[in-house]
Amino acid sequence: MQIVRNERRINLLSSIGQYATLGGLLVLLLGLVVSFAKPTWVLPVAVSMGLGFTLSVVGGFFADRYAGSLAHHRALAEVLKGLDYRHTLLQYVLPADHVLLQPGGCTVFVVKSQGGEVIYDNGDNGKWKHQQRGKFFRRLVGQVGVGRPDQEARREVSSLRDFLEEHLDDADQVPVRPVIVFVNEDVELEADASPIPAFYRKKVKDWLRGPGDLRPLPDSLQVRLAEVLGAEEDQAGSEA
């Protein structure tokens, strides 16, 4: 499998995540020390605590996506590792963050790194429920909730379709479908009723090679699609 990534974006936001988190913790510590040393300095303490909290949340938000073993680009590449040379994973180079170019079209992945128990409840217009030990404190340091990954997936597919319609004459012949993938090995997923296919990491390749296999597009359309998506950018690509 070929990989094409926006390494500049990844490196920048990874650095922001790591340094903002560290800076936030230091500012919070400073505010705590000042609150004991100078109890009358109410405003400076409040400002430092607010700034520290904000930096920690922002840093955690970016670190959750771009840094560490569960960084979305890295974890998804590991999940898809072993797909053959006909597949190209494009990350942060298109209107949709993670796009797998296949002989039969495009799969748009929405990546989630939360652990714990994740359940899709088909009642009441469909809701995603998430339970995890220490969830409150994780949210304080920037981990976002599961949210509505089905809606995220639809938006990303819509954005990619618009891009293809603008740049490819035969865009209506290219299947573009969404998939939600939970990459944390500690997740317990119950999402069979999800309107968008949702899988634990180990199930994704089985689905792509089985029920989710797409009929190959004509060779000429495959070539033009790869050119439009930038799947032949050798300088940015790597193999997995």
Summary of the structure (lengths in Angstrom):
residues: 240
radius of gyration: 20.8
end to end distance: 5.3
largest distance: 74.1
contacts: 756
relative contact order: 0.16
helix: 47%
strand: 20%
